[in-house]
Amino acid sequence: MGAVRTREQLRDYQQECVDFLSRTPRAAIFATMGSGKSAISLTHIVDMKREFMISRVLVLSTKRIIRMVWPTEPGEWQHTKHISVSPITGTPAERVAALNAPADIHAINFENLEWLVQYYGDDWPFDMLVVDESSAFKSHDSNRFKALIGGKVNGTKTKPTIRYPGVLDKIRRIVLLTGTPSPKGLLDLWAQIYLLDRGARLGRNITAYRNRWFDYNPYTMGWKPKPHAQADIEARISDICRVIESYDGMPEVTYNKVFVDFPPKVRDAYEEFQEEKLLELKDVEITAAHAAALTNKLLQFSNGAVYDDDRNVHHIHDLKLDALEEIIEQACGKSVLVSYAYQHDLARLKKRFPKSVVLDDNPKTERDWNAGKIPLLIGHPKSCGHGLNLQAGGNIIVWFGLTWSLELYLQMNARLARSGQKERVIIHHLLAPGTIDERVLSVLADREVTQSTILANIKALIADRLIHNK
């Protein structure tokens, strides 16, 4: 973790959004991934708590984000580091314990929202709601939407019919966060805006919304926006929404850490694997060859699979694949460039995402990417060297596996972060906390990747292990 930032280091657009939220009890911030939406929300929460405008805050997001992002984000800022976050996960008993734990913010994943509404019934205690990725509420017919606004959820053979009374009117302040409010079109907006104004701007129900701004096509069985629809809709919701615009010239770049949480068995296996490899080097003079072999093994483990001495692949986990899938879902149709490190990474990526395309030296691949025809492009940093222009095709890079090579790291990032890029570039790093991943990223950030640096890191790992074992 770098130095703790001060409130004065918020970007101008972030502070403007904080001011906007203070004036607008129910509002949406539409901003790209990595643009600092969490910092905006946390600053707003601090302000509201200081002014006694709110008492209990609930954050809704994905399971990984509520476990790995929200609990750590307050510590990044001087003015929010005192904020405590209690993730509501696990068994029902564990969730109840997390709810009862004293905290400034309680955070729950979308899938457990229905359970939470049923648990509290008429005694709903949260007077502020932050929906981190509000496109999860784009469907007006989803159970989670009905749980908030009230409505009937039909039962199945194994589940009874439920009629939710609705908790929306008990929540005084609502903040919606997303970079893709309408991933598949304007129809996706209605349910999200309804959470803010109960239909005052876009219609009291989805039928009214469709009839006013869309035409039905009986041949495609779909709804097409009328010519004036987008401008009209945007004007109607502009008072409760803020959009963080893209940038001209050289793009701004946001570096984002996406943590994957090893479950206990995997964590124990990593520790055992690391100790075994480190102890092999305890009594020898450590050379570059030793360092390369060790770090390769540890990096492979973090990615999810390891080669043995005969080049057989041993699968360990799919946590980074799961995190990548979540990033792709949140991109909502935007193309994503993925950097991999090992051939078994590529094989597992292709298996999980069979429609992905591997970057090669065929000019057509570059043209198709820049034309928006490739949703997921997978490349090795060595295949993404100078002269490859990919900035027209997307603005999101995901480092599935890291490299010690600063040159390769910078070259890969520069494929999108270059002149002509029309949007902020988001560079995600998939990291397993407490593993070699964090050491590599720290070295890359310091711009000091040398053989001596790598050796020093290996020696530090051995020293840490020996101290731990005393």
PyMOL commands that set and color helices and strands:
alter all, ss='L'
color gray80, all
select helices_A, chain A and resi 7-9+12-23+37-50+63-68+73-76+92-100+110-123+134-137+143-149+168-170+186-197+206-213+229-240+264-279+288-303+319-331+343-352+363-370+381-383+406-414+436-445+451-469
alter helices_A, ss='H'
color red, helices_A
select strands_A, chain A and resi 26-30+57-61+85-88+105-109+128-132+151-153+162-164+173-178+214-217+222-225+241-243+253-259+305-307+313-315+336-339+357-358+376-379+396-399+425-431
alter strands_A, ss='S'
color yellow, strands_A
deselect
rebuild
show_as cartoon
